[in-house]
Amino acid sequence: MKNKNLAYNDSIIGKTKKEIIEEFGHGFNFYPDDSWNYEIGKTWWGMKTTLIIDFEKNKATKFKIKSYYGKLNLNNEKNAKNRSNTKL
């Protein structure tokens, strides 16, 4: 099976936000944010695939592709850490 990340690798890293918009469109992203999301696929049974691009100083530095059902929660690790620190 081909790695999905390789298909986007050359076309994303190092590009500015303006170049990303030209390639993928605006989507529902807030321009000043340091993380943008693009839905790149959806199956008939509801699984969505999203491209997540992280920026530093207006340039794309890393990305990941995440598949999920329901709502996308980008803060899973942070929320899990906060729950483990909560005293009952």
N, C-alpha and C positions, 0 to 999 in steps of 0.2 A: 504494500500500500504506500502510495506517495505521501510524503509529509506535506500537509496543507501549508505550513509556515513557509516552506521554501518558495511557493508560488508568489508570495508577497514580499519576500526578503529584499530583492533588488529594487523593487519599486517604491519602498516606503522609507527605509532608514536614510536619514540625512536630508529628507525633503522638508521644505518649509510648510507651514499651515496653508499658505496660498496654493502651493503645488499640490498638496493633498486634496484641497477643495476642487481643483481643476480635474484631478483624476477620479475622485469618488463622489463629488458633489458636496453640498452643505450638510445634508442629513439633518438630524436634530441635535447638532452640537453647538455649544456656546463658545464663540471664538476664543475668549480669554482662558478657557479651561486648559489644563495640562493633560487631559485624557479625553479622547474622542472615541465614539463607538459607531460602527456601521454594521447593520444587519446584512450578512452576505448569503444567507440561506435559510430556508424554512421547509420542513417536511410537512406532508399532509396530516400527520398525527400530532403536530404541534412543537416538535423540537426545532429550536432556532439556533443558528450559528452566527456569532458576532465577532467582528474584527475590532480589537481594542488597540488604539495607538496612543502611546505616551510621548509627550513633548517636553523638552527642556530648552529654554531660550528660543522658542518658536521653531525648533527643528525636531523632527521625529527621531527618537532615540531607541525605542523598542516597541514591540507589538506582540500581541498574542491572539489566538483564536480560541474562542470558548463556545462550546455547545451546551445547551441547557433547555429545560422545560419551565414554563411559567415566566417569572420575572428574573431579570439579570441582577444579581447582587454582587457588586464588585468589592464589597467590604467584608467578605466571609472571614478572612484571616483576622482582621481587626476586631470584628464582632465576637469571634470565638475567643480571642484573647481577653476582651473586656468581660465576657461572661465568666471566664475562669478566674478573674480577679475579684468578682463580686462575692461578698460574704452574705450568707443566708442567715 
